Amino acid sequence: MTDTIAIANWASELQAFTHRNAGRRTVLEIDVSDVGAQQEESDYPLKGVVFDARDDRVQIMLGEEGSLERRLTHSVGSATRIDVLRGEDGKDAALCIVHAGGQTLLRFLKR
């Protein structure tokens, strides 16, 4: 099941998404038309996802608590759509952020 988040609700819905999924292990995939699909990370825990309306950016923060080496912040500018994909069990399975030129997909590892 896929739920598209209304633009007016991006900040609050991403806060709720973070609350539901903080600490879950992830895979971050970036797919842009001029480069193609690339995996940016695998097995980092989710710290948070936020939308900054002033900068028109979605920030995805990942990393191990207390580790400087295993941290990553991925910034997505000019998003046009945000979808939450849910598995058959009703849990969030992925977050898809569509933007000019491609999309960013944050998937959760099954454990």
MOPAC internal coordinates of N, CA, C and O (Angstrom, degrees):
PM7 1SCF
backbone

  N    0.0000 0     0.00 0     0.00 0    0    0    0
  C    1.4360 1     0.00 0     0.00 0    1    0    0
  C    1.5289 1   108.95 1     0.00 0    2    1    0
  O    1.2310 1   120.37 1   -41.08 1    3    2    1
  N    1.3113 1   116.89 1   138.92 1    3    2    1
  C    1.4564 1   122.44 1  -179.69 1    5    3    2
  C    1.5233 1   109.46 1  -121.80 1    6    5    3
  O    1.2310 1   120.92 1   -50.97 1    7    6    5
  N    1.3280 1   115.84 1   129.03 1    7    6    5
  C    1.4608 1   121.92 1   175.45 1    9    7    6
  C    1.5198 1   108.06 1  -113.87 1   10    9    7
  O    1.2310 1   120.45 1   -57.43 1   11   10    9
  N    1.3285 1   116.75 1   122.57 1   11   10    9
  C    1.4536 1   121.38 1   174.41 1   13   11   10
  C    1.5198 1   108.02 1   -88.96 1   14   13   11
  O    1.2310 1   120.78 1   -51.29 1   15   14   13
  N    1.3322 1   116.11 1   128.71 1   15   14   13
  C    1.4606 1   121.23 1  -178.71 1   17   15   14
  C    1.5269 1   109.04 1   -86.13 1   18   17   15
  O    1.2310 1   120.49 1   -50.15 1   19   18   17
  N    1.3120 1   116.68 1   129.85 1   19   18   17
  C    1.4654 1   121.40 1   176.12 1   21   19   18
  C    1.5358 1   108.91 1   -64.90 1   22   21   19
  O    1.2310 1   120.61 1   -40.76 1   23   22   21
  N    1.3191 1   116.44 1   139.24 1   23   22   21
  C    1.4674 1   121.72 1  -176.71 1   25   23   22
  C    1.5301 1   111.61 1   -52.94 1   26   25   23
  O    1.2310 1   120.04 1   139.56 1   27   26   25
  N    1.3018 1   117.53 1   -40.44 1   27   26   25
  C    1.4681 1   121.35 1  -179.05 1   29   27   26
  C    1.5254 1   112.20 1   -61.98 1   30   29   27
  O    1.2310 1   120.04 1   159.46 1   31   30   29
  N    1.3382 1   117.53 1   -20.54 1   31   30   29
  C    1.4624 1   122.26 1  -176.46 1   33   31   30
  C    1.5266 1   113.48 1  -106.36 1   34   33   31
  O    1.2310 1   119.55 1  -174.13 1   35   34   33
  N    1.3231 1   118.46 1     5.87 1   35   34   33
  C    1.4651 1   119.73 1  -175.48 1   37   35   34
  C    1.5261 1   112.73 1   -54.42 1   38   37   35
  O    1.2310 1   119.67 1   130.79 1   39   38   37
  N    1.3207 1   118.23 1   -49.21 1   39   38   37
  C    1.4673 1   120.36 1  -176.32 1   41   39   38
  C    1.5274 1   111.58 1   -60.91 1   42   41   39
  O    1.2310 1   120.09 1   130.15 1   43   42   41
  N    1.3223 1   117.44 1   -49.85 1   43   42   41
  C    1.4644 1   120.37 1  -177.07 1   45   43   42
  C    1.5226 1   112.11 1   -69.93 1   46   45   43
  O    1.2310 1   119.90 1   140.98 1   47   46   45
  N    1.3285 1   117.80 1   -39.02 1   47   46   45
  C    1.4622 1   120.56 1  -179.45 1   49   47   46
  C    1.5335 1   111.72 1   -70.24 1   50   49   47
  O    1.2310 1   119.91 1   144.60 1   51   50   49
  N    1.3266 1   117.79 1   -35.40 1   51   50   49
  C    1.4679 1   119.76 1   176.64 1   53   51   50
  C    1.5277 1   110.83 1   -70.29 1   54   53   51
  O    1.2310 1   120.31 1   147.62 1   55   54   53
  N    1.3214 1   117.00 1   -32.38 1   55   54   53
  C    1.4601 1   120.50 1   174.46 1   57   55   54
  C    1.5361 1   109.80 1   -64.62 1   58   57   55
  O    1.2310 1   120.27 1   136.66 1   59   58   57
  N    1.3212 1   117.09 1   -43.34 1   59   58   57
  C    1.4632 1   121.13 1   177.83 1   61   59   58
  C    1.5326 1   110.77 1   -65.75 1   62   61   59
  O    1.2310 1   120.58 1   139.85 1   63   62   61
  N    1.3345 1   116.50 1   -40.15 1   63   62   61
  C    1.4643 1   121.47 1   177.00 1   65   63   62
  C    1.5289 1   110.11 1   -59.34 1   66   65   63
  O    1.2310 1   120.51 1   135.18 1   67   66   65
  N    1.3293 1   116.64 1   -44.82 1   67   66   65
  C    1.4672 1   121.12 1   177.82 1   69   67   66
  C    1.5174 1   110.50 1   -60.60 1   70   69   67
  O    1.2310 1   120.33 1   134.09 1   71   70   69
  N    1.3139 1   116.98 1   -45.91 1   71   70   69
  C    1.4676 1   121.32 1  -179.01 1   73   71   70
  C    1.5332 1   111.23 1   -58.89 1   74   73   71
  O    1.2310 1   120.59 1   139.32 1   75   74   73
  N    1.3319 1   116.48 1   -40.68 1   75   74   73
  C    1.4755 1   120.95 1  -178.67 1   77   75   74
  C    1.5274 1   112.44 1   -72.16 1   78   77   75
  O    1.2310 1   120.22 1   151.51 1   79   78   77
  N    1.3341 1   117.19 1   -28.49 1   79   78   77
  C    1.4640 1   119.67 1  -167.09 1   81   79   78
  C    1.5209 1   116.26 1  -121.89 1   82   81   79
  O    1.2310 1   119.24 1  -179.23 1   83   82   81
  N    1.3152 1   119.05 1     0.77 1   83   82   81
  C    1.4616 1   121.25 1  -178.94 1   85   83   82
  C    1.5304 1   110.39 1   -54.34 1   86   85   83
  O    1.2310 1   121.29 1   -47.23 1   87   86   85
  N    1.3198 1   115.13 1   132.77 1   87   86   85
  C    1.4578 1   121.10 1   178.88 1   89   87   86
  C    1.5181 1   114.71 1    93.13 1   90   89   87
  O    1.2310 1   119.93 1   164.00 1   91   90   89
  N    1.3231 1   117.74 1   -16.00 1   91   90   89
  C    1.4672 1   119.87 1   178.96 1   93   91   90
  C    1.5250 1   109.97 1   -70.79 1   94   93   91
  O    1.2310 1   120.38 1   -35.54 1   95   94   93
  N    1.3210 1   116.88 1   144.46 1   95   94   93
  C    1.4669 1   123.33 1  -179.51 1   97   95   94
  C    1.5204 1   110.07 1   -76.03 1   98   97   95
  O    1.2310 1   120.87 1   -37.28 1   99   98   97
  N    1.3314 1   115.94 1   142.72 1   99   98   97
  C    1.4592 1   121.58 1  -170.40 1  101   99   98
  C    1.5258 1   113.43 1  -130.00 1  102  101   99
  O    1.2310 1   121.91 1   -12.88 1  103  102  101
  N    1.3239 1   113.94 1   167.12 1  103  102  101
  C    1.4649 1   124.74 1   165.76 1  105  103  102
  C    1.5224 1   104.99 1  -131.13 1  106  105  103
  O    1.2310 1   120.24 1   -51.79 1  107  106  105
  N    1.3314 1   117.15 1   128.21 1  107  106  105
  C    1.4587 1   121.98 1   179.58 1  109  107  106
  C    1.5215 1   108.78 1  -110.08 1  110  109  107
  O    1.2310 1   121.08 1   -59.48 1  111  110  109
  N    1.3388 1   115.53 1   120.52 1  111  110  109
  C    1.4573 1   121.52 1  -179.53 1  113  111  110
  C    1.5150 1   109.65 1  -118.90 1  114  113  111
  O    1.2310 1   121.18 1   -45.47 1  115  114  113
  N    1.3228 1   115.36 1   134.53 1  115  114  113
  C    1.4600 1   121.90 1   179.53 1  117  115  114
  C    1.5232 1   106.97 1  -115.19 1  118  117  115
  O    1.2310 1   120.52 1   -51.05 1  119  118  117
  N    1.3247 1   116.60 1   128.95 1  119  118  117
  C    1.4667 1   121.37 1   179.49 1  121  119  118
  C    1.5299 1   107.97 1  -128.00 1  122  121  119
  O    1.2310 1   121.14 1   -73.03 1  123  122  121
  N    1.3380 1   115.43 1   106.97 1  123  122  121
  C    1.4665 1   120.36 1   178.52 1  125  123  122
  C    1.5193 1   109.13 1  -123.12 1  126  125  123
  O    1.2310 1   121.09 1   -34.09 1  127  126  125
  N    1.3182 1   115.52 1   145.91 1  127  126  125
  C    1.4602 1   121.12 1  -171.16 1  129  127  126
  C    1.5299 1   113.71 1   -60.27 1  130  129  127
  O    1.2310 1   119.32 1   144.09 1  131  130  129
  N    1.3230 1   118.90 1   -35.91 1  131  130  129
  C    1.4635 1   119.73 1  -176.49 1  133  131  130
  C    1.5224 1   114.28 1   -83.60 1  134  133  131
  O    1.2310 1   119.72 1   166.71 1  135  134  133
  N    1.3314 1   118.15 1   -13.29 1  135  134  133
  C    1.4701 1   121.26 1  -178.41 1  137  135  134
  C    1.5308 1   111.89 1  -119.48 1  138  137  135
  O    1.2310 1   120.36 1   146.50 1  139  138  137
  N    1.3205 1   116.92 1   -33.50 1  139  138  137
  C    1.4565 1   121.53 1  -175.41 1  141  139  138
  C    1.5199 1   110.74 1    98.74 1  142  141  139
  O    1.2310 1   120.70 1     9.19 1  143  142  141
  N    1.3127 1   116.27 1  -170.81 1  143  142  141
  C    1.4609 1   122.21 1  -177.54 1  145  143  142
  C    1.5232 1   110.61 1   -84.08 1  146  145  143
  O    1.2310 1   121.27 1   -45.13 1  147  146  145
  N    1.3374 1   115.18 1   134.87 1  147  146  145
  C    1.4569 1   121.45 1   177.74 1  149  147  146
  C    1.5218 1   109.27 1  -141.76 1  150  149  147
  O    1.2310 1   121.44 1   -38.76 1  151  150  149
  N    1.3205 1   114.84 1   141.24 1  151  150  149
  C    1.4563 1   119.80 1   175.32 1  153  151  150
  C    1.5227 1   107.68 1   -88.04 1  154  153  151
  O    1.2310 1   120.33 1   -55.84 1  155  154  153
  N    1.3189 1   116.97 1   124.16 1  155  154  153
  C    1.4603 1   121.04 1  -178.05 1  157  155  154
  C    1.5230 1   112.40 1   -90.19 1  158  157  155
  O    1.2310 1   120.63 1   147.10 1  159  158  157
  N    1.3233 1   116.40 1   -32.90 1  159  158  157
  C    1.4658 1   119.93 1   178.41 1  161  159  158
  C    1.5144 1   110.04 1  -157.94 1  162  161  159
  O    1.2310 1   121.46 1   -17.32 1  163  162  161
  N    1.3253 1   114.80 1   162.68 1  163  162  161
  C    1.4532 1   120.98 1   175.02 1  165  163  162
  C    1.5169 1   108.85 1  -146.31 1  166  165  163
  O    1.2310 1   120.35 1   -44.52 1  167  166  165
  N    1.3138 1   116.93 1   135.48 1  167  166  165
  C    1.4554 1   125.01 1   173.92 1  169  167  166
  C    1.5265 1   114.52 1    75.71 1  170  169  167
  O    1.2310 1   119.92 1  -157.09 1  171  170  169
  N    1.3363 1   117.76 1    22.91 1  171  170  169
  C    1.4625 1   120.63 1   171.73 1  173  171  170
  C    1.5294 1   107.56 1   -90.70 1  174  173  171
  O    1.2310 1   119.86 1   -38.91 1  175  174  173
  N    1.3348 1   117.87 1   141.09 1  175  174  173
  C    1.4657 1   119.24 1   176.04 1  177  175  174
  C    1.5337 1   111.32 1   -77.27 1  178  177  175
  O    1.2310 1   121.26 1   -33.10 1  179  178  177
  N    1.3228 1   115.19 1   146.90 1  179  178  177
  C    1.4559 1   120.98 1   177.66 1  181  179  178
  C    1.5176 1   109.75 1   -74.00 1  182  181  179
  O    1.2310 1   120.97 1   -51.25 1  183  182  181
  N    1.3223 1   115.76 1   128.75 1  183  182  181
  C    1.4599 1   121.68 1   173.27 1  185  183  182
  C    1.5230 1   110.06 1   -99.03 1  186  185  183
  O    1.2310 1   120.32 1   140.93 1  187  186  185
  N    1.3435 1   116.99 1   -39.07 1  187  186  185
  C    1.4539 1   118.82 1   179.21 1  189  187  186
  C    1.5128 1   112.98 1   174.71 1  190  189  187
  O    1.2310 1   121.40 1   -19.89 1  191  190  189
  N    1.3333 1   114.93 1   160.11 1  191  190  189
  C    1.4613 1   123.29 1   174.15 1  193  191  190
  C    1.5256 1   105.96 1  -133.34 1  194  193  191
  O    1.2310 1   120.92 1   -52.78 1  195  194  193
  N    1.3443 1   115.85 1   127.22 1  195  194  193
  C    1.4598 1   120.41 1  -179.06 1  197  195  194
  C    1.5246 1   110.14 1  -134.28 1  198  197  195
  O    1.2310 1   121.46 1   -25.93 1  199  198  197
  N    1.3299 1   114.81 1   154.07 1  199  198  197
  C    1.4597 1   120.61 1   173.81 1  201  199  198
  C    1.5152 1   108.12 1  -114.74 1  202  201  199
  O    1.2310 1   120.62 1   -53.44 1  203  202  201
  N    1.3239 1   116.43 1   126.56 1  203  202  201
  C    1.4590 1   122.98 1   176.41 1  205  203  202
  C    1.5242 1   107.56 1  -105.89 1  206  205  203
  O    1.2310 1   120.48 1   -76.61 1  207  206  205
  N    1.3193 1   116.68 1   103.39 1  207  206  205
  C    1.4664 1   121.46 1  -176.65 1  209  207  206
  C    1.5272 1   112.02 1   -66.36 1  210  209  207
  O    1.2310 1   120.00 1   149.13 1  211  210  209
  N    1.3333 1   117.61 1   -30.87 1  211  210  209
  C    1.4721 1   120.38 1   178.69 1  213  211  210
  C    1.5142 1   111.77 1   -61.64 1  214  213  211
  O    1.2310 1   120.70 1   136.53 1  215  214  213
  N    1.3482 1   116.26 1   -43.47 1  215  214  213
  C    1.4626 1   121.48 1  -178.87 1  217  215  214
  C    1.5228 1   112.57 1   -95.45 1  218  217  215
  O    1.2310 1   120.29 1   175.20 1  219  218  217
  N    1.3306 1   117.05 1    -4.80 1  219  218  217
  C    1.4619 1   122.63 1  -177.47 1  221  219  218
  C    1.5287 1   110.48 1    54.24 1  222  221  219
  O    1.2310 1   121.28 1  -130.26 1  223  222  221
  N    1.3573 1   115.16 1    49.74 1  223  222  221
  C    1.4593 1   120.90 1  -177.07 1  225  223  222
  C    1.5263 1   110.57 1  -133.98 1  226  225  223
  O    1.2310 1   121.43 1   -37.25 1  227  226  225
  N    1.3261 1   114.87 1   142.75 1  227  226  225
  C    1.4577 1   122.12 1   170.10 1  229  227  226
  C    1.5276 1   106.18 1  -103.45 1  230  229  227
  O    1.2310 1   120.68 1   -51.83 1  231  230  229
  N    1.3146 1   116.30 1   128.17 1  231  230  229
  C    1.4624 1   122.10 1   179.16 1  233  231  230
  C    1.5291 1   108.68 1  -109.89 1  234  233  231
  O    1.2310 1   121.19 1   -51.90 1  235  234  233
  N    1.3357 1   115.33 1   128.10 1  235  234  233
  C    1.4672 1   121.72 1   176.09 1  237  235  234
  C    1.5239 1   106.17 1  -110.72 1  238  237  235
  O    1.2310 1   120.48 1   -60.82 1  239  238  237
  N    1.3309 1   116.70 1   119.18 1  239  238  237
  C    1.4609 1   121.62 1  -178.07 1  241  239  238
  C    1.5195 1   109.67 1  -112.31 1  242  241  239
  O    1.2310 1   121.39 1   -53.70 1  243  242  241
  N    1.3148 1   114.95 1   126.30 1  243  242  241
  C    1.4589 1   122.31 1  -176.70 1  245  243  242
  C    1.5219 1   109.18 1  -130.59 1  246  245  243
  O    1.2310 1   120.34 1   -26.67 1  247  246  245
  N    1.3185 1   116.96 1   153.33 1  247  246  245
  C    1.4492 1   118.03 1   172.57 1  249  247  246
  C    1.5061 1   114.89 1   151.47 1  250  249  247
  O    1.2310 1   122.67 1   -17.96 1  251  250  249
  N    1.3287 1   112.50 1   162.04 1  251  250  249
  C    1.4604 1   122.07 1   178.15 1  253  251  250
  C    1.5255 1   108.97 1   -80.24 1  254  253  251
  O    1.2310 1   120.66 1   -43.10 1  255  254  253
  N    1.3002 1   116.34 1   136.90 1  255  254  253
  C    1.4545 1   121.59 1   177.23 1  257  255  254
  C    1.5274 1   109.46 1   -62.39 1  258  257  255
  O    1.2310 1   120.20 1   -51.69 1  259  258  257
  N    1.3141 1   117.22 1   128.31 1  259  258  257
  C    1.4579 1   121.81 1   177.83 1  261  259  258
  C    1.5178 1   115.65 1    80.12 1  262  261  259
  O    1.2310 1   119.63 1  -178.17 1  263  262  261
  N    1.3137 1   118.30 1     1.83 1  263  262  261
  C    1.4664 1   121.30 1  -179.25 1  265  263  262
  C    1.5240 1   109.93 1  -106.99 1  266  265  263
  O    1.2310 1   120.64 1   -48.79 1  267  266  265
  N    1.3264 1   116.38 1   131.21 1  267  266  265
  C    1.4584 1   120.54 1   174.86 1  269  267  266
  C    1.5212 1   111.06 1   -87.57 1  270  269  267
  O    1.2310 1   120.10 1   155.03 1  271  270  269
  N    1.3187 1   117.41 1   -24.97 1  271  270  269
  C    1.4615 1   121.89 1  -177.80 1  273  271  270
  C    1.5243 1   112.76 1   -79.20 1  274  273  271
  O    1.2310 1   119.97 1   143.55 1  275  274  273
  N    1.3076 1   117.66 1   -36.45 1  275  274  273
  C    1.4667 1   121.41 1  -175.70 1  277  275  274
  C    1.5217 1   110.72 1  -104.11 1  278  277  275
  O    1.2310 1   121.62 1  -118.05 1  279  278  277
  N    1.3329 1   114.50 1    61.95 1  279  278  277
  C    1.4642 1   121.96 1   176.30 1  281  279  278
  C    1.5072 1   108.92 1  -134.20 1  282  281  279
  O    1.2310 1   121.36 1   -34.51 1  283  282  281
  N    1.3316 1   115.00 1   145.49 1  283  282  281
  C    1.4550 1   120.04 1  -179.73 1  285  283  282
  C    1.5247 1   108.61 1  -153.63 1  286  285  283
  O    1.2310 1   120.91 1   -46.43 1  287  286  285
  N    1.3183 1   115.86 1   133.57 1  287  286  285
  C    1.4585 1   121.41 1   169.95 1  289  287  286
  C    1.5170 1   106.99 1  -120.41 1  290  289  287
  O    1.2310 1   121.13 1   -56.55 1  291  290  289
  N    1.3148 1   115.45 1   123.45 1  291  290  289
  C    1.4627 1   120.70 1   178.72 1  293  291  290
  C    1.5265 1   107.49 1  -111.56 1  294  293  291
  O    1.2310 1   120.86 1   -51.86 1  295  294  293
  N    1.3187 1   115.96 1   128.14 1  295  294  293
  C    1.4535 1   122.34 1  -177.33 1  297  295  294
  C    1.5229 1   109.65 1  -108.99 1  298  297  295
  O    1.2310 1   120.85 1   -49.10 1  299  298  297
  N    1.3352 1   115.98 1   130.90 1  299  298  297
  C    1.4630 1   122.00 1   179.19 1  301  299  298
  C    1.5258 1   108.14 1  -118.09 1  302  301  299
  O    1.2310 1   120.65 1   -63.23 1  303  302  301
  N    1.3171 1   116.37 1   116.77 1  303  302  301
  C    1.4553 1   120.41 1   179.46 1  305  303  302
  C    1.5173 1   112.06 1   -97.35 1  306  305  303
  O    1.2310 1   121.20 1   -26.00 1  307  306  305
  N    1.3029 1   115.32 1   154.00 1  307  306  305
  C    1.4674 1   123.08 1   174.31 1  309  307  306
  C    1.5277 1   113.56 1    54.10 1  310  309  307
  O    1.2310 1   120.92 1  -133.94 1  311  310  309
  N    1.3202 1   115.84 1    46.06 1  311  310  309
  C    1.4684 1   119.69 1   176.63 1  313  311  310
  C    1.5240 1   109.49 1   -64.92 1  314  313  311
  O    1.2310 1   121.29 1   -34.65 1  315  314  313
  N    1.3197 1   115.15 1   145.35 1  315  314  313
  C    1.4637 1   120.27 1   178.51 1  317  315  314
  C    1.5285 1   111.96 1  -113.44 1  318  317  315
  O    1.2310 1   120.53 1   159.32 1  319  318  317
  N    1.3358 1   116.59 1   -20.68 1  319  318  317
  C    1.4639 1   120.18 1  -179.56 1  321  319  318
  C    1.5301 1   108.71 1  -157.46 1  322  321  319
  O    1.2310 1   120.86 1   -36.12 1  323  322  321
  N    1.3187 1   115.96 1   143.88 1  323  322  321
  C    1.4591 1   121.87 1   174.10 1  325  323  322
  C    1.5228 1   107.59 1  -129.01 1  326  325  323
  O    1.2310 1   121.26 1   -54.49 1  327  326  325
  N    1.3315 1   115.20 1   125.51 1  327  326  325
  C    1.4607 1   122.02 1   178.72 1  329  327  326
  C    1.5183 1   109.96 1  -118.67 1  330  329  327
  O    1.2310 1   120.59 1   -38.37 1  331  330  329
  N    1.3227 1   116.47 1   141.63 1  331  330  329
  C    1.4596 1   122.81 1   170.60 1  333  331  330
  C    1.5170 1   106.55 1  -108.69 1  334  333  331
  O    1.2310 1   120.63 1   -57.56 1  335  334  333
  N    1.3302 1   116.41 1   122.44 1  335  334  333
  C    1.4600 1   122.00 1   178.48 1  337  335  334
  C    1.5178 1   108.22 1  -100.37 1  338  337  335
  O    1.2310 1   120.97 1   -48.49 1  339  338  337
  N    1.3358 1   115.75 1   131.51 1  339  338  337
  C    1.4629 1   120.73 1  -178.66 1  341  339  338
  C    1.5216 1   110.12 1  -114.96 1  342  341  339
  O    1.2310 1   121.48 1   -35.06 1  343  342  341
  N    1.3168 1   114.77 1   144.94 1  343  342  341
  C    1.4546 1   120.87 1   177.72 1  345  343  342
  C    1.5120 1   111.57 1   -79.90 1  346  345  343
  O    1.2310 1   120.86 1    -1.97 1  347  346  345
  N    1.3207 1   115.96 1   178.03 1  347  346  345
  C    1.4668 1   121.31 1   179.19 1  349  347  346
  C    1.5165 1   112.09 1   -62.17 1  350  349  347
  O    1.2310 1   120.61 1   154.17 1  351  350  349
  N    1.3373 1   116.44 1   -25.83 1  351  350  349
  C    1.4644 1   120.91 1   179.64 1  353  351  350
  C    1.5292 1   112.47 1   -80.95 1  354  353  351
  O    1.2310 1   120.17 1   176.99 1  355  354  353
  N    1.3508 1   117.29 1    -3.01 1  355  354  353
  C    1.4543 1   121.51 1   179.62 1  357  355  354
  C    1.5183 1   114.25 1    89.31 1  358  357  355
  O    1.2310 1   120.08 1   170.29 1  359  358  357
  N    1.3324 1   117.46 1    -9.71 1  359  358  357
  C    1.4614 1   121.11 1   178.81 1  361  359  358
  C    1.5206 1   110.49 1   -78.52 1  362  361  359
  O    1.2310 1   120.94 1   -27.21 1  363  362  361
  N    1.3286 1   115.81 1   152.79 1  363  362  361
  C    1.4558 1   120.57 1   175.20 1  365  363  362
  C    1.5224 1   108.99 1   -62.43 1  366  365  363
  O    1.2310 1   121.02 1   -49.34 1  367  366  365
  N    1.3359 1   115.65 1   130.66 1  367  366  365
  C    1.4654 1   121.39 1   178.51 1  369  367  366
  C    1.5233 1   111.40 1  -106.20 1  370  369  367
  O    1.2310 1   120.33 1   150.53 1  371  370  369
  N    1.3484 1   116.97 1   -29.47 1  371  370  369
  C    1.4671 1   120.39 1  -177.22 1  373  371  370
  C    1.5188 1   110.28 1  -165.07 1  374  373  371
  O    1.2310 1   121.97 1   -18.28 1  375  374  373
  N    1.3327 1   113.84 1   161.72 1  375  374  373
  C    1.4538 1   122.82 1   173.06 1  377  375  374
  C    1.5195 1   106.55 1  -125.49 1  378  377  375
  O    1.2310 1   120.23 1   -54.07 1  379  378  377
  N    1.3126 1   117.16 1   125.93 1  379  378  377
  C    1.4597 1   122.14 1  -179.10 1  381  379  378
  C    1.5254 1   108.94 1  -116.20 1  382  381  379
  O    1.2310 1   120.98 1   -57.36 1  383  382  381
  N    1.3288 1   115.74 1   122.64 1  383  382  381
  C    1.4614 1   121.42 1   179.05 1  385  383  382
  C    1.5250 1   107.16 1  -113.68 1  386  385  383
  O    1.2310 1   120.87 1   -66.00 1  387  386  385
  N    1.3218 1   115.94 1   114.00 1  387  386  385
  C    1.4635 1   122.10 1   179.82 1  389  387  386
  C    1.5219 1   107.87 1   -92.81 1  390  389  387
  O    1.2310 1   120.94 1   -44.90 1  391  390  389
  N    1.3289 1   115.81 1   135.10 1  391  390  389
  C    1.4656 1   120.92 1  -179.54 1  393  391  390
  C    1.5189 1   108.59 1  -144.89 1  394  393  391
  O    1.2310 1   120.71 1   -10.19 1  395  394  393
  N    1.3143 1   116.25 1   169.81 1  395  394  393
  C    1.4634 1   120.76 1   179.81 1  397  395  394
  C    1.5297 1   109.21 1   -54.66 1  398  397  395
  O    1.2310 1   120.55 1   -56.86 1  399  398  397
  N    1.2968 1   116.56 1   123.14 1  399  398  397
  C    1.4560 1   120.62 1   177.03 1  401  399  398
  C    1.5094 1   116.11 1    90.58 1  402  401  399
  O    1.2310 1   119.28 1   176.61 1  403  402  401
  N    1.3348 1   118.99 1    -3.39 1  403  402  401
  C    1.4584 1   117.82 1   179.20 1  405  403  402
  C    1.5150 1   114.10 1   164.95 1  406  405  403
  O    1.2310 1   121.89 1    29.13 1  407  406  405
  N    1.3327 1   113.99 1  -150.87 1  407  406  405
  C    1.4515 1   119.90 1  -179.61 1  409  407  406
  C    1.5177 1   110.15 1  -153.77 1  410  409  407
  O    1.2310 1   121.54 1   -21.14 1  411  410  409
  N    1.3290 1   114.65 1   158.86 1  411  410  409
  C    1.4578 1   123.17 1   174.90 1  413  411  410
  C    1.5089 1   106.61 1  -120.02 1  414  413  411
  O    1.2310 1   120.75 1   -49.78 1  415  414  413
  N    1.3392 1   116.16 1   130.22 1  415  414  413
  C    1.4578 1   121.44 1  -177.77 1  417  415  414
  C    1.5212 1   109.19 1  -121.17 1  418  417  415
  O    1.2310 1   120.70 1   -58.40 1  419  418  417
  N    1.3230 1   116.28 1   121.60 1  419  418  417
  C    1.4481 1   122.90 1   175.18 1  421  419  418
  C    1.5227 1   106.83 1  -108.21 1  422  421  419
  O    1.2310 1   120.88 1   -69.93 1  423  422  421
  N    1.3361 1   115.93 1   110.07 1  423  422  421
  C    1.4682 1   121.17 1  -179.80 1  425  423  422
  C    1.5198 1   109.56 1  -105.60 1  426  425  423
  O    1.2310 1   121.08 1   -25.30 1  427  426  425
  N    1.3249 1   115.54 1   154.70 1  427  426  425
  C    1.4518 1   121.16 1   175.71 1  429  427  426
  C    1.5219 1   109.70 1  -102.12 1  430  429  427
  O    1.2310 1   121.34 1   -44.42 1  431  430  429
  N    1.3272 1   115.04 1   135.58 1  431  430  429
  C    1.4632 1   120.14 1   176.80 1  433  431  430
  C    1.5197 1   108.69 1   -74.40 1  434  433  431
  O    1.2310 1   120.97 1   -35.72 1  435  434  433
  N    1.3167 1   115.75 1   144.28 1  435  434  433
  C    1.4633 1   120.53 1   177.60 1  437  435  434
  C    1.5096 1   108.13 1   -85.91 1  438  437  435
  O    1.2310 1   121.48 1   -51.32 1  439  438  437
  N    1.2957 1   114.77 1   128.68 1  439  438  437
  C    1.4701 1   120.47 1  -179.58 1  441  439  438
  C    1.4955 1   109.32 1  -135.89 1  442  441  439
  O    1.2310 1   120.10 1   180.00 1  443  442  441

